[in-house]
Amino acid sequence: MSSPSTSNQDSKLEIRMDPLKSNEVFVTNLTTVPVTSETQVVDLLKKAAKARAVAATLCNERSSRSHSLFRLRISGQNSKTGEECEATLNLIDLAGSERLTNSGSDGDRLKETKSINKSLSNLGIVIMALANKESHIPYRNSKLTYLLQNSLGGNSKTLMFVNISPNMSSVQETLCSLRFATKVNQCQIGTAKKITKLL
């Protein structure tokens, strides 16, 4: 379980690849928090939610101004066969895209909106590249897709939920969200394989 380190609050967070773990993507200066119960996981999720940037726009009075990623590393062991395996569960809550003309954003809110929309656009580009089985997948075009590289194109399974608004005033955003969901649904990243090792 990863969370910002209290001793490294001023340290820079950078996305890197670990060559010793099959180029697994990780973030520097984070603290791993061991958990053994559902309650501990929920407490960490609540702590993360409090730290998330939220601000009002004309589209949403509690608009998320950042994406949220919660990473849970799970390990298991079969005492009878001696097999051991581990996996990573990524829970990602993407900030919604907002049209600049509708959001009424300015100053810092405007910069945030542009950054969010750009990262979501890059996510769409990566998903289309995967769907078309292109030789080069532009994961590094955005921090979001770089961080999710192992989840999107690795030995993984991906499930996405898309939330849409029932209000007619948000029809354009709803259509964009549904088109994005269609792209994702058309993408085949292969079948995840179970990898085990003997103790």
MARBA-3410 file (N, C-alpha, C, O; in Angstrom, 1 decimal):
199
0.9,-1.2,0.0,0.0,0.0,0.0,0.9,1.2,0.0,1.8,1.3,0.8 ~ 0.6,2.2,-0.9,1.5,3.4,-0.9,0.8,4.6,-0.5,-0.4,4.8,-0.9 ~ 1.5,5.5,0.2,0.9,6.8,0.6,2.1,7.7,0.8,3.2,7.3,1.0 ~ 1.8,9.0,0.7,2.9,10.0,0.8,3.7,9.8,2.1,3.0,9.7,3.2 ~ 4.9,9.8,2.1,5.8,9.7,3.3,5.8,11.0,4.0,6.0,12.0,3.5
5.5,10.9,5.3,5.5,12.1,6.2,6.9,12.7,6.3,7.1,13.9,6.5 ~ 7.9,11.8,6.2,9.3,12.3,6.3,9.9,12.8,5.0,10.9,13.5,5.0 ~ 9.1,12.6,3.9,9.6,13.0,2.6,8.6,14.0,1.9,8.5,13.9,0.7 ~ 7.9,14.7,2.7,6.8,15.6,2.1,7.4,16.6,1.1,6.7,17.0,0.2 ~ 8.6,17.0,1.3,9.2,18.0,0.4,10.0,17.3,-0.7,10.5,18.0,-1.6
10.1,16.0,-0.7,10.8,15.3,-1.7,10.0,15.2,-3.0,8.7,15.2,-2.9 ~ 10.7,15.2,-4.1,10.0,15.2,-5.4,9.4,13.8,-5.7,10.1,12.8,-5.5 ~ 8.2,13.7,-6.2,7.6,12.5,-6.6,7.8,12.3,-8.1,7.4,13.1,-8.9 ~ 8.5,11.2,-8.4,8.8,10.9,-9.8,8.4,9.5,-10.2,8.5,8.6,-9.4 ~ 7.9,9.4,-11.4,7.5,8.1,-11.9,8.7,7.4,-12.6,9.4,8.0,-13.5
9.1,6.2,-12.1,10.2,5.5,-12.6,9.8,4.1,-13.0,8.8,3.6,-12.6 ~ 10.8,3.4,-13.7,10.6,2.0,-14.0,11.7,1.2,-13.3,12.8,1.6,-13.3 ~ 11.3,0.1,-12.7,12.2,-0.7,-11.9,12.7,-1.9,-12.8,12.0,-2.8,-13.1 ~ 14.0,-1.8,-13.2,14.5,-2.8,-14.1,14.6,-4.2,-13.5,14.7,-5.2,-14.2 ~ 14.6,-4.2,-12.1,14.7,-5.5,-11.4,13.4,-6.2,-11.3,13.4,-7.4,-10.9
12.3,-5.5,-11.6,11.0,-6.1,-11.5,10.2,-6.0,-12.9,9.1,-5.6,-12.9 ~ 10.9,-6.4,-13.9,10.3,-6.5,-15.3,9.7,-5.1,-15.7,8.7,-5.0,-16.2 ~ 10.5,-4.0,-15.3,10.2,-2.7,-15.7,8.8,-2.3,-15.1,8.0,-1.6,-15.7 ~ 8.6,-2.7,-13.9,7.4,-2.3,-13.2,7.4,-0.8,-12.8,8.5,-0.3,-12.4 ~ 6.3,-0.1,-13.0,6.3,1.4,-12.8,6.0,1.6,-11.3,5.2,1.0,-10.7
6.8,2.6,-10.8,6.6,3.0,-9.4,6.9,4.5,-9.2,7.4,5.1,-10.1 ~ 6.5,5.0,-8.1,6.7,6.4,-7.8,7.7,6.5,-6.6,7.6,5.9,-5.6 ~ 8.7,7.4,-6.8,9.7,7.6,-5.8,9.1,8.3,-4.6,8.1,9.0,-4.7 ~ 9.8,8.1,-3.4,9.5,8.9,-2.2,8.1,8.6,-1.6,7.5,9.5,-1.1 ~ 7.6,7.4,-1.8,6.4,7.0,-1.2,6.7,6.0,-0.1,7.7,5.3,-0.1
5.8,5.9,0.8,5.9,4.9,1.9,5.0,3.8,1.7,3.8,4.0,1.4 ~ 5.5,2.5,1.9,4.6,1.4,1.8,4.0,1.1,3.2,4.7,0.9,4.2 ~ 2.7,1.0,3.2,2.0,0.8,4.5,1.4,-0.7,4.5,0.5,-0.9,3.7 ~ 1.8,-1.6,5.3,1.3,-2.9,5.4,-0.1,-2.9,5.9,-0.4,-2.2,6.9 ~ -1.0,-3.7,5.2,-2.4,-3.7,5.7,-2.8,-5.2,5.7,-2.4,-6.0,4.9
-3.7,-5.5,6.7,-4.1,-6.9,6.8,-5.7,-7.0,6.9,-6.2,-8.1,7.1 ~ -6.3,-5.9,6.9,-7.8,-5.9,7.0,-8.5,-4.9,6.1,-7.8,-4.0,5.6 ~ -9.7,-5.1,5.8,-10.5,-4.2,5.0,-10.6,-2.8,5.7,-10.6,-1.8,5.0 ~ -10.7,-2.8,7.0,-10.8,-1.5,7.7,-9.6,-0.7,7.5,-9.7,0.5,7.3 ~ -8.4,-1.3,7.5,-7.2,-0.5,7.3,-7.2,0.1,5.9,-6.7,1.2,5.7
-7.7,-0.7,4.9,-7.7,-0.2,3.5,-8.7,1.0,3.4,-8.4,2.0,2.8 ~ -9.9,0.9,4.0,-10.9,1.9,4.0,-10.3,3.2,4.7,-10.5,4.3,4.2 ~ -9.6,3.0,5.8,-9.0,4.2,6.5,-8.0,4.9,5.6,-8.0,6.2,5.6 ~ -7.2,4.2,4.8,-6.3,4.8,3.9,-7.0,5.5,2.8,-6.5,6.6,2.3 ~ -8.1,4.9,2.3,-8.8,5.6,1.2,-9.4,6.9,1.7,-9.4,7.9,1.0
-9.9,6.9,2.9,-10.5,8.1,3.5,-9.4,9.2,3.6,-9.6,10.4,3.4 ~ -8.2,8.8,4.1,-7.1,9.7,4.2,-6.7,10.3,2.9,-6.4,11.5,2.8 ~ -6.7,9.5,1.9,-6.3,9.9,0.5,-7.4,10.9,0.0,-7.1,11.9,-0.7 ~ -8.7,10.6,0.3,-9.8,11.5,-0.2,-9.7,12.9,0.4,-10.0,13.9,-0.3 ~ -9.2,13.0,1.7,-9.1,14.3,2.3,-8.0,15.1,1.7,-8.0,16.3,1.7
-7.0,14.4,1.1,-5.8,15.1,0.5,-6.1,15.5,-0.9,-5.3,16.2,-1.5 ~ -7.2,15.0,-1.5,-7.4,15.2,-2.9,-7.9,16.7,-3.1,-8.7,17.2,-2.3 ~ -7.4,17.3,-4.2,-7.8,18.7,-4.5,-9.2,18.7,-5.1,-9.5,18.0,-6.1 ~ -10.1,19.5,-4.5,-11.5,19.7,-4.9,-11.8,21.2,-4.9,-11.4,21.9,-4.0 ~ -12.5,21.6,-6.0,-12.8,23.0,-6.0,-14.1,23.2,-6.9,-14.5,22.3,-7.6
-14.7,24.3,-6.7,-16.0,24.6,-7.4,-15.8,25.2,-8.8,-14.9,26.1,-9.0 ~ -16.5,24.7,-9.8,-16.6,25.3,-11.1,-18.1,25.5,-11.5,-18.9,25.0,-10.7 ~ -18.3,26.1,-12.6,-19.7,26.2,-13.0,-20.4,24.9,-13.4,-21.6,24.8,-13.4 ~ -19.5,23.9,-13.7,-20.0,22.6,-14.0,-20.3,21.7,-12.8,-21.2,20.8,-12.8 ~ -19.5,21.9,-11.7,-19.6,21.1,-10.6,-19.1,21.8,-9.3,-18.0,22.4,-9.3
-20.0,21.9,-8.3,-19.6,22.6,-7.1,-18.5,21.9,-6.3,-17.8,22.5,-5.5 ~ -18.3,20.6,-6.5,-17.2,19.8,-5.9,-16.5,19.1,-6.9,-16.4,17.8,-6.9 ~ -15.9,19.8,-7.8,-15.2,19.2,-9.0,-13.8,18.7,-8.5,-13.0,19.5,-7.9 ~ -13.5,17.5,-8.9,-12.1,16.9,-8.6,-11.1,17.6,-9.5,-11.3,17.7,-10.7 ~ -10.1,18.2,-8.9,-9.1,18.9,-9.7,-7.8,18.1,-9.8,-6.8,18.6,-10.2
-7.9,16.8,-9.6,-6.8,15.9,-9.8,-7.3,14.4,-10.0,-8.4,14.1,-9.5 ~ -6.5,13.6,-10.6,-6.9,12.2,-10.6,-6.4,11.5,-9.3,-5.6,12.1,-8.6 ~ -7.0,10.4,-9.0,-6.7,9.7,-7.7,-6.3,8.3,-8.1,-7.0,7.6,-8.8 ~ -5.2,7.9,-7.5,-4.7,6.5,-7.8,-4.4,5.8,-6.4,-3.7,6.4,-5.6 ~ -5.1,4.7,-6.2,-4.8,3.9,-4.9,-4.3,2.6,-5.3,-5.0,1.8,-6.1
-3.1,2.2,-4.9,-2.4,1.0,-5.3,-2.3,0.0,-4.2,-1.8,0.4,-3.1 ~ -2.8,-1.2,-4.4,-2.8,-2.2,-3.3,-2.0,-3.4,-3.9,-2.4,-4.0,-4.9 ~ -0.9,-3.7,-3.2,-0.1,-4.9,-3.7,-0.5,-6.1,-2.8,-0.5,-6.0,-1.6 ~ -1.0,-7.2,-3.5,-1.4,-8.3,-2.8,-0.5,-9.5,-3.0,-0.1,-9.8,-4.1 ~ -0.2,-10.2,-2.0,0.7,-11.4,-2.1,0.0,-12.6,-1.4,-0.7,-12.4,-0.4
0.2,-13.8,-2.0,-0.5,-15.0,-1.5,0.4,-16.2,-1.5,1.4,-16.2,-2.3 ~ 0.1,-17.1,-0.7,1.0,-18.3,-0.6,0.1,-19.6,-0.4,-0.7,-19.6,0.4 ~ 0.4,-20.6,-1.2,-0.3,-21.9,-1.0,0.6,-22.8,-0.2,1.7,-23.2,-0.6 ~ 0.2,-23.0,1.1,1.0,-23.8,2.0,1.2,-25.2,1.6,2.2,-25.9,2.0 ~ 0.3,-25.8,0.8,0.4,-27.2,0.4,1.3,-27.4,-0.8,2.1,-28.3,-0.8
1.2,-26.5,-1.8,2.1,-26.7,-3.0,3.3,-25.8,-2.9,4.3,-26.1,-3.7 ~ 3.4,-24.9,-2.0,4.6,-24.0,-2.0,4.6,-22.9,-3.0,5.6,-22.2,-3.1 ~ 3.5,-22.8,-3.7,3.4,-21.7,-4.7,3.2,-20.4,-4.1,2.5,-20.2,-3.1 ~ 3.8,-19.4,-4.7,3.7,-18.0,-4.2,3.4,-17.1,-5.3,4.0,-17.2,-6.4 ~ 2.5,-16.1,-5.2,2.2,-15.2,-6.3,1.8,-13.8,-5.7,1.5,-13.7,-4.5
2.0,-12.8,-6.5,1.6,-11.5,-6.0,1.0,-10.7,-7.2,1.3,-11.0,-8.4 ~ 0.2,-9.7,-6.9,-0.4,-8.9,-7.9,-0.7,-7.5,-7.4,-0.6,-7.3,-6.2 ~ -0.9,-6.6,-8.3,-1.2,-5.2,-7.9,-2.6,-4.8,-8.3,-2.9,-4.9,-9.5 ~ -3.4,-4.2,-7.4,-4.7,-3.7,-7.8,-4.7,-2.2,-7.8,-4.4,-1.6,-6.7 ~ -4.9,-1.6,-8.9,-5.0,-0.2,-9.0,-6.4,0.3,-9.1,-7.2,-0.1,-9.9
-6.8,1.2,-8.1,-8.1,1.8,-8.1,-7.9,3.3,-8.6,-7.3,4.0,-7.8 ~ -8.4,3.6,-9.7,-8.2,4.9,-10.3,-9.5,5.7,-10.4,-10.5,5.2,-11.0 ~ -9.6,6.9,-9.9,-10.7,7.8,-10.0,-10.3,8.9,-10.9,-9.5,9.8,-10.4 ~ -10.7,9.0,-12.1,-10.2,10.0,-13.0,-11.1,11.3,-12.8,-12.3,11.2,-12.7 ~ -10.4,12.4,-12.8,-11.1,13.7,-12.7,-11.9,13.8,-14.1,-11.4,13.5,-15.1
-13.1,14.3,-14.0,-13.9,14.5,-15.2,-13.5,15.6,-16.1,-13.0,16.7,-15.6 ~ -13.6,15.4,-17.4,-13.3,16.5,-18.3,-14.4,17.6,-18.3,-15.5,17.3,-18.2 ~ -14.0,18.8,-18.4,-14.9,19.9,-18.4,-14.6,20.9,-19.6,-13.4,21.2,-19.8 ~ -15.6,21.3,-20.4,-15.3,22.2,-21.4,-15.0,23.6,-20.8,-15.7,24.1,-19.9 ~ -13.9,24.2,-21.3,-13.5,25.5,-20.8,-14.6,26.5,-20.9,-14.7,27.4,-20.0
-15.4,26.5,-21.9,-16.4,27.5,-22.1,-17.5,27.3,-21.1,-18.2,28.3,-20.8 ~ -17.7,26.1,-20.6,-18.8,25.9,-19.6,-18.3,25.9,-18.2,-19.1,26.2,-17.3 ~ -17.1,25.6,-17.9,-16.6,25.5,-16.5,-16.4,26.9,-15.9,-16.5,27.0,-14.6 ~ -16.2,27.9,-16.7,-16.0,29.2,-16.1,-14.7,29.3,-15.3,-14.5,30.2,-14.4 ~ -13.8,28.4,-15.6,-12.5,28.4,-14.8,-11.6,29.5,-15.3,-11.5,29.9,-16.4
-10.8,30.0,-14.3,-9.8,31.0,-14.6,-8.7,30.8,-13.5,-8.9,30.1,-12.5 ~ -7.5,31.4,-13.8,-6.4,31.3,-12.9,-6.0,29.9,-12.7,-5.8,29.1,-13.7 ~ -5.8,29.4,-11.5,-5.4,28.1,-11.2,-6.4,27.0,-11.7,-6.0,25.9,-12.1 ~ -7.7,27.3,-11.6,-8.7,26.4,-12.0,-8.6,26.2,-13.5,-8.8,25.0,-14.0 ~ -8.2,27.2,-14.2,-8.1,27.1,-15.7,-6.9,26.2,-16.0,-7.0,25.3,-16.9
-5.8,26.4,-15.3,-4.6,25.5,-15.6,-4.9,24.1,-15.2,-4.5,23.2,-16.0 ~ -5.7,23.8,-14.1,-6.0,22.5,-13.7,-6.9,21.8,-14.8,-6.7,20.7,-15.1 ~ -7.9,22.6,-15.3,-8.8,22.0,-16.3,-8.1,21.6,-17.5,-8.3,20.6,-18.1 ~ -7.2,22.5,-18.0,-6.4,22.2,-19.2,-5.5,20.9,-19.0,-5.4,20.1,-19.9 ~ -4.9,20.8,-17.8,-4.1,19.7,-17.5,-4.9,18.4,-17.4,-4.4,17.4,-18.0
-6.0,18.5,-16.8,-6.9,17.3,-16.7,-7.4,16.8,-18.1,-7.3,15.7,-18.4 ~ -7.8,17.8,-18.9,-8.3,17.5,-20.2,-7.2,16.9,-21.1,-7.5,16.0,-21.9 ~ -6.0,17.4,-20.9,-4.9,16.9,-21.7,-4.5,15.5,-21.4,-4.3,14.7,-22.2 ~ -4.5,15.2,-20.0,-4.2,13.8,-19.6,-5.2,12.8,-20.0,-4.9,11.7,-20.4 ~ -6.5,13.2,-20.0,-7.6,12.3,-20.5,-7.5,12.1,-22.0,-7.8,11.0,-22.5
-7.1,13.2,-22.7,-6.9,13.0,-24.1,-5.8,12.1,-24.5,-5.9,11.2,-25.4 ~ -4.7,12.2,-23.7,-3.6,11.3,-23.9,-3.9,9.8,-23.5,-3.5,8.9,-24.2 ~ -4.8,9.7,-22.5,-5.3,8.3,-22.2,-6.1,7.7,-23.4,-5.9,6.6,-23.7 ~ -6.9,8.5,-24.0,-7.6,8.1,-25.2,-6.7,7.7,-26.3,-7.0,6.7,-27.0 ~ -5.7,8.5,-26.5,-4.7,8.2,-27.6,-4.0,6.8,-27.3,-3.8,6.0,-28.2
-3.6,6.6,-26.1,-2.9,5.3,-25.7,-3.9,4.2,-25.9,-3.5,3.1,-26.4 ~ -5.1,4.3,-25.5,-6.1,3.2,-25.6,-6.4,2.9,-27.1,-6.5,1.8,-27.5 ~ -6.4,4.0,-28.0,-6.6,3.7,-29.4,-5.4,3.1,-30.0,-5.5,2.2,-30.9 ~ -4.2,3.4,-29.5,-3.0,2.8,-30.0,-2.9,1.3,-29.7,-2.5,0.5,-30.5 ~ -3.4,1.0,-28.4,-3.5,-0.4,-28.0,-4.5,-1.1,-28.8,-4.3,-2.3,-29.3
-5.7,-0.5,-29.1,-6.7,-1.1,-29.9,-6.3,-1.4,-31.3,-6.7,-2.5,-31.9 ~ -5.5,-0.5,-31.9,-5.0,-0.7,-33.2,-3.7,-1.5,-33.3,-3.2,-1.7,-34.4 ~ -3.3,-2.0,-32.1,-2.0,-2.8,-32.0,-0.8,-2.1,-32.7,-0.1,-2.8,-33.4 ~ -0.7,-0.8,-32.4,0.4,-0.1,-33.0,1.7,-0.5,-32.3,1.8,-1.0,-31.2 ~ 2.8,-0.4,-33.1,4.1,-0.8,-32.6,4.6,0.1,-31.5,5.4,-0.4,-30.6
4.3,1.4,-31.5,4.7,2.3,-30.4,3.4,2.8,-29.7,2.5,3.3,-30.3 ~ 3.4,2.6,-28.4,2.3,3.1,-27.5,2.9,4.3,-26.7,3.8,4.1,-25.9 ~ 2.3,5.5,-26.9,2.9,6.7,-26.3,2.5,6.9,-24.8,1.9,7.8,-24.4 ~ 2.9,5.9,-24.0,2.7,6.0,-22.6,3.3,7.2,-21.9,2.6,7.8,-21.0 ~ 4.4,7.6,-22.4,5.2,8.7,-21.7,4.7,10.1,-22.1,5.2,11.1,-21.6
3.6,10.2,-22.9,3.1,11.5,-23.2,2.4,12.2,-22.1,2.2,13.4,-22.1 ~ 2.1,11.4,-21.0,1.4,11.9,-19.9,1.8,11.1,-18.6,2.1,9.9,-18.7 ~ 1.8,11.8,-17.5,2.2,11.1,-16.2,1.1,10.0,-15.9,1.4,9.0,-15.3 ~ -0.1,10.3,-16.2,-1.2,9.4,-16.0,-1.0,8.1,-16.7,-1.0,7.0,-16.1 ~ -0.8,8.1,-18.0,-0.6,6.9,-18.8,0.7,6.2,-18.5,0.8,5.0,-18.6
1.7,7.0,-18.2,3.0,6.4,-17.8,2.9,5.6,-16.5,3.4,4.5,-16.4 ~ 2.1,6.1,-15.5,1.9,5.5,-14.3,1.1,4.2,-14.4,1.2,3.2,-13.7 ~ 0.1,4.2,-15.4,-0.8,3.1,-15.6,-0.3,2.2,-16.7,-1.0,1.3,-17.1 ~ 0.9,2.3,-17.1,1.5,1.5,-18.2,1.3,0.0,-18.0,0.9,-0.7,-18.9 ~ 1.7,-0.5,-16.8,1.6,-1.9,-16.5,0.1,-2.4,-16.5,-0.2,-3.5,-16.8
-0.8,-1.5,-16.1,-2.2,-1.9,-16.0,-2.9,-1.9,-17.4,-3.8,-2.7,-17.7 ~ -2.4,-1.0,-18.3,-3.1,-0.9,-19.6,-2.5,-1.8,-20.6,-3.2,-2.4,-21.4 ~ -1.2,-2.0,-20.6,-0.6,-2.9,-21.6,0.2,-4.0,-21.1,0.9,-4.7,-21.9 ~ 0.2,-4.3,-19.8,1.0,-5.3,-19.3,0.2,-6.6,-19.1,-0.8,-6.8,-19.8 ~ 0.6,-7.5,-18.3,-0.1,-8.7,-17.9,-1.2,-8.4,-16.9,-1.0,-8.5,-15.7
-2.3,-7.9,-17.5,-3.3,-7.3,-16.6,-4.7,-7.4,-17.1,-5.0,-7.8,-18.2 ~ -5.7,-7.1,-16.2,-7.1,-7.0,-16.6,-7.5,-5.6,-16.2,-7.1,-5.0,-15.2 ~ -8.3,-5.0,-17.0,-8.8,-3.6,-16.8,-10.3,-3.5,-16.9,-10.9,-4.0,-17.8 ~ -10.9,-2.8,-15.9,-12.3,-2.6,-15.8,-12.6,-1.1,-15.6,-12.0,-0.5,-14.7 ~ -13.4,-0.5,-16.4,-13.7,0.9,-16.3,-15.2,1.2,-16.2,-16.0,0.6,-16.9
-15.5,2.0,-15.2,-16.9,2.5,-15.1,-16.9,4.0,-15.5,-16.0,4.8,-15.1 ~ -17.9,4.4,-16.2,-18.0,5.8,-16.7,-19.3,6.4,-16.1,-20.4,5.9,-16.3 ~ -19.1,7.5,-15.3,-20.2,8.2,-14.7,-20.7,9.3,-15.6,-19.9,10.1,-16.1 ~ -22.0,9.4,-15.9,-22.5,10.4,-16.7,-23.6,11.2,-16.0,-24.2,10.7,-15.1 ~ -23.8,12.4,-16.4,-24.8,13.3,-15.8,-26.2,13.1,-16.5,-26.2,13.1,-17.8
-27.3,13.1,-15.8,-28.6,13.0,-16.4,-29.1,14.4,-16.9,-30.1,14.5,-17.5 ~ -28.4,15.5,-16.5,-28.8,16.8,-16.8,-28.6,17.1,-18.3,-27.6,16.8,-18.9 ~ -29.6,17.7,-18.9,-29.5,18.1,-20.4,-28.4,19.1,-20.6,-27.9,19.2,-21.7 ~ -28.1,19.9,-19.6,-27.1,20.9,-19.7,-25.7,20.3,-19.9,-24.8,21.0,-20.3 ~ -25.6,19.0,-19.5,-24.3,18.3,-19.6,-24.3,17.3,-20.8,-23.5,16.4,-20.8
-25.2,17.5,-21.7,-25.3,16.5,-22.8,-24.0,16.3,-23.6,-23.7,15.2,-24.0 ~ -23.3,17.4,-23.8,-22.1,17.3,-24.6,-21.0,16.5,-23.9,-20.3,15.7,-24.4 ~ -20.9,16.8,-22.6,-19.9,16.1,-21.7,-20.3,14.6,-21.7,-19.4,13.7,-21.7 ~ -21.6,14.3,-21.6,-22.1,12.9,-21.5,-21.7,12.2,-22.8,-21.3,11.1,-22.8 ~ -21.9,12.8,-24.0,-21.6,12.2,-25.2,-20.1,11.9,-25.4,-19.7,10.9,-25.9
-19.3,12.9,-24.9,-17.8,12.7,-24.9,-17.5,11.5,-24.0,-16.6,10.7,-24.4 ~ -18.1,11.4,-22.9,-17.8,10.3,-22.0,-18.2,8.9,-22.6,-17.5,8.0,-22.5 ~ -19.4,8.9,-23.2,-19.8,7.7,-23.9,-19.0,7.3,-25.0,-18.7,6.1,-25.3 ~ -18.5,8.2,-25.8,-17.6,7.9,-26.9,-16.3,7.4,-26.4,-15.7,6.5,-27.0 ~ -15.8,8.0,-25.3,-14.6,7.5,-24.7,-14.8,6.0,-24.2,-13.9,5.2,-24.4
-15.9,5.8,-23.6,-16.2,4.4,-23.1,-16.2,3.4,-24.2,-15.8,2.3,-24.1 ~ -16.8,3.9,-25.4,-16.8,3.0,-26.6,-15.4,2.6,-27.0,-15.1,1.5,-27.4 ~ -14.5,3.6,-27.0,-13.1,3.4,-27.4,-12.5,2.3,-26.5,-11.8,1.4,-26.9 ~ -12.7,2.5,-25.2,-12.2,1.6,-24.2,-12.7,0.1,-24.4,-12.0,-0.8,-24.3 ~ -14.0,0.1,-24.7,-14.7,-1.2,-24.8,-14.2,-2.0,-26.1,-14.2,-3.2,-26.1
-13.7,-1.2,-27.1,-13.2,-1.9,-28.3,-11.7,-2.3,-28.2,-11.2,-3.0,-29.1 ~ -11.1,-1.9,-27.1,-9.7,-2.2,-26.9,-9.5,-3.6,-26.3,-10.1,-3.9,-25.2 ~ -8.7,-4.4,-26.9,-8.3,-5.8,-26.4,-6.8,-5.8,-26.0,-6.0,-5.6,-26.9 ~ -6.5,-5.9,-24.7,-5.1,-5.9,-24.3,-4.6,-7.3,-24.1,-3.5,-7.4,-23.6 ~ -5.4,-8.3,-24.4,-4.9,-9.7,-24.2,-5.4,-10.3,-23.0,-6.3,-9.7,-22.3
-5.0,-11.5,-22.7,-5.4,-12.2,-21.5,-4.4,-12.3,-20.4,-3.2,-12.6,-20.7 ~ -4.8,-11.9,-19.2,-3.8,-11.9,-18.1,-3.4,-13.3,-17.8,-4.2,-14.2,-17.8 ~ -2.1,-13.5,-17.5,-1.6,-14.9,-17.1,-1.2,-14.9,-15.7,-0.7,-14.0,-15.1 ~ -1.5,-16.1,-15.1,-1.1,-16.3,-13.7,0.3,-16.7,-13.6,0.8,-17.7,-14.3 ~ 1.1,-16.0,-12.9,2.5,-16.2,-12.7,2.8,-16.6,-11.3,2.6,-15.8,-10.4
3.3,-17.8,-11.1,3.6,-18.2,-9.7,5.1,-18.7,-9.6,5.8,-18.9,-10.6 ~ 5.6,-18.7,-8.4,6.9,-19.2,-8.2,6.9,-20.1,-6.9,6.1,-19.9,-6.0 ~ 7.8,-21.1,-7.0,7.9,-22.0,-5.8,8.8,-21.5,-4.8,9.9,-20.9,-5.1 ~ 8.5,-21.7,-3.5,9.3,-21.2,-2.4,10.5,-22.1,-2.3,11.4,-21.9,-1.4
END
